[in-house]
Amino acid sequence: MALDPKLLEILACPQCKADVKLTADEKALKCVKCHRVYQIKDDIPVMLIDEATIEPDRPTKN
């Protein structure tokens, strides 16, 4: 089950408040500004700064 598009519209990075986008594999959300990656577990985004990883700029799904 994919994330609801309306949910994606309102989610923001808890660190810098920028938009997040689905990663290409649709298993995480990535901040467009600080590049933190928040995993999606059991169809729920884990938006905790301490659990995020930071990745260089890579393609995201629009």
FIKOLZA-1660 file (N, C-alpha, C; in steps of 0.1 Angstrom, whole numbers, plus 5000, padded with zeros to 4 digits):
% residues 62
   i   px   py   pz ch aa at
   1 5008 4988 5000  A  M  N
   1 5000 5000 5000  A  M CA
   1 5009 5012 5000  A  M  C
   2 5007 5021 4991  A  A  N
   2 5015 5034 4990  A  A CA
   2 5009 5044 4999  A  A  C
   3 5017 5054 5002  A  L  N
   3 5013 5065 5010  A  L CA
   3 5003 5074 5003  A  L  C
   4 4993 5079 5010  A  D  N
   4 4983 5087 5004  A  D CA
   4 4989 5100 4999  A  D  C
   5 4986 5104 4986  A  P  N
   5 4992 5116 4981  A  P CA
   5 4989 5129 4989  A  P  C
   6 4977 5129 4995  A  K  N
   6 4974 5140 5004  A  K CA
   6 4983 5141 5016  A  K  C
   7 4987 5130 5021  A  L  N
   7 4996 5129 5033  A  L CA
   7 5010 5135 5028  A  L  C
   8 5014 5131 5017  A  L  N
   8 5027 5135 5012  A  L CA
   8 5027 5150 5010  A  L  C
   9 5016 5156 5006  A  E  N
   9 5015 5171 5005  A  E CA
   9 5017 5178 5018  A  E  C
  10 5013 5173 5029  A  I  N
  10 5014 5180 5042  A  I CA
  10 5026 5177 5050  A  I  C
  11 5033 5166 5047  A  L  N
  11 5045 5162 5054  A  L CA
  11 5056 5171 5051  A  L  C
  12 5064 5174 5061  A  A  N
  12 5076 5182 5060  A  A CA
  12 5087 5176 5068  A  A  C
  13 5100 5179 5065  A  C  N
  13 5111 5175 5072  A  C CA
  13 5111 5181 5086  A  C  C
  14 5111 5173 5097  A  P  N
  14 5111 5179 5110  A  P CA
  14 5123 5187 5114  A  P  C
  15 5134 5185 5107  A  Q  N
  15 5147 5192 5109  A  Q CA
  15 5146 5206 5103  A  Q  C
  16 5144 5207 5090  A  C  N
  16 5145 5220 5083  A  C CA
  16 5131 5225 5078  A  C  C
  17 5121 5218 5079  A  K  N
  17 5107 5221 5075  A  K CA
  17 5105 5222 5060  A  K  C
  18 5115 5216 5052  A  A  N
  18 5113 5216 5037  A  A CA
  18 5104 5204 5033  A  A  C
  19 5100 5204 5021  A  D  N
  19 5092 5193 5015  A  D CA
  19 5100 5180 5015  A  D  C
  20 5093 5169 5016  A  V  N
  20 5099 5156 5015  A  V CA
  20 5093 5149 5003  A  V  C
  21 5100 5141 4996  A  K  N
  21 5096 5133 4984  A  K CA
  21 5098 5119 4986  A  K  C
  22 5090 5110 4980  A  L  N
  22 5093 5096 4980  A  L CA
  22 5106 5093 4973  A  L  C
  23 5113 5083 4978  A  T  N
  23 5125 5079 4971  A  T CA
  23 5121 5070 4960  A  T  C
  24 5130 5068 4951  A  A  N
  24 5128 5060 4938  A  A CA
  24 5122 5046 4942  A  A  C
  25 5127 5040 4952  A  D  N
  25 5122 5027 4956  A  D CA
  25 5109 5027 4965  A  D  C
  26 5105 5039 4968  A  E  N
  26 5092 5041 4976  A  E CA
  26 5093 5035 4990  A  E  C
  27 5105 5034 4995  A  K  N
  27 5106 5028 5009  A  K CA
  27 5110 5039 5019  A  K  C
  28 5111 5051 5014  A  A  N
  28 5115 5062 5024  A  A CA
  28 5111 5075 5018  A  A  C
  29 5111 5085 5026  A  L  N
  29 5109 5099 5022  A  L CA
  29 5122 5107 5024  A  L  C
  30 5125 5115 5014  A  K  N
  30 5138 5123 5015  A  K CA
  30 5135 5137 5014  A  K  C
  31 5142 5145 5023  A  C  N
  31 5140 5159 5023  A  C CA
  31 5148 5165 5011  A  C  C
  32 5141 5175 5005  A  V  N
  32 5147 5181 4993  A  V CA
  32 5158 5191 4996  A  V  C
  33 5158 5195 5009  A  K  N
  33 5168 5205 5013  A  K CA
  33 5180 5199 5020  A  K  C
  34 5178 5192 5031  A  C  N
  34 5189 5187 5039  A  C CA
  34 5192 5173 5036  A  C  C
  35 5185 5167 5028  A  H  N
  35 5188 5153 5023  A  H CA
  35 5187 5142 5033  A  H  C
  36 5179 5145 5044  A  R  N
  36 5177 5134 5054  A  R CA
  36 5167 5125 5048  A  R  C
  37 5169 5112 5051  A  V  N
  37 5160 5101 5046  A  V CA
  37 5153 5095 5058  A  V  C
  38 5139 5095 5057  A  Y  N
  38 5131 5090 5067  A  Y CA
  38 5124 5077 5062  A  Y  C
  39 5127 5066 5069  A  Q  N
  39 5122 5053 5064  A  Q CA
  39 5107 5052 5066  A  Q  C
  40 5101 5044 5058  A  I  N
  40 5086 5041 5059  A  I CA
  40 5085 5026 5063  A  I  C
  41 5080 5024 5075  A  K  N
  41 5078 5011 5081  A  K CA
  41 5063 5008 5083  A  K  C
  42 5059 4997 5077  A  D  N
  42 5045 4993 5078  A  D CA
  42 5036 5004 5073  A  D  C
  43 5040 5010 5062  A  D  N
  43 5032 5021 5056  A  D CA
  43 5031 5034 5064  A  D  C
  44 5040 5035 5074  A  I  N
  44 5040 5047 5083  A  I CA
  44 5054 5054 5082  A  I  C
  45 5054 5066 5078  A  P  N
  45 5067 5073 5077  A  P CA
  45 5072 5076 5091  A  P  C
  46 5085 5072 5094  A  V  N
  46 5091 5074 5107  A  V CA
  46 5099 5088 5106  A  V  C
  47 5092 5098 5110  A  M  N
  47 5097 5112 5109  A  M CA
  47 5104 5116 5121  A  M  C
  48 5114 5108 5126  A  L  N
  48 5122 5112 5137  A  L CA
  48 5136 5115 5133  A  L  C
  49 5141 5127 5137  A  I  N
  49 5154 5132 5132  A  I CA
  49 5165 5122 5136  A  I  C
  50 5164 5117 5148  A  D  N
  50 5174 5108 5153  A  D CA
  50 5175 5094 5145  A  D  C
  51 5165 5091 5139  A  E  N
  51 5164 5078 5131  A  E CA
  51 5167 5080 5116  A  E  C
  52 5168 5093 5112  A  A  N
  52 5170 5096 5098  A  A CA
  52 5185 5094 5094  A  A  C
  53 5187 5091 5081  A  T  N
  53 5200 5091 5076  A  T CA
  53 5202 5103 5067  A  T  C
  54 5214 5106 5064  A  I  N
  54 5216 5117 5054  A  I CA
  54 5224 5112 5042  A  I  C
  55 5218 5114 5030  A  E  N
  55 5223 5109 5018  A  E CA
  55 5225 5120 5008  A  E  C
  56 5235 5118 5000  A  P  N
  56 5237 5129 4989  A  P CA
  56 5225 5129 4980  A  P  C
  57 5224 5140 4972  A  D  N
  57 5213 5141 4963  A  D CA
  57 5212 5130 4953  A  D  C
  58 5200 5123 4954  A  R  N
  58 5197 5112 4945  A  R CA
  58 5183 5114 4939  A  R  C
  59 5180 5107 4929  A  P  N
  59 5167 5109 4923  A  P CA
  59 5156 5105 4933  A  P  C
  60 5145 5113 4932  A  T  N
  60 5133 5110 4940  A  T CA
  60 5121 5108 4931  A  T  C
  61 5111 5102 4935  A  K  N
  61 5099 5101 4927  A  K CA
  61 5090 5113 4928  A  K  C
  62 5085 5118 4917  A  N  N
  62 5076 5130 4918  A  N CA
  62 5062 5126 4919  A  N  C
% end
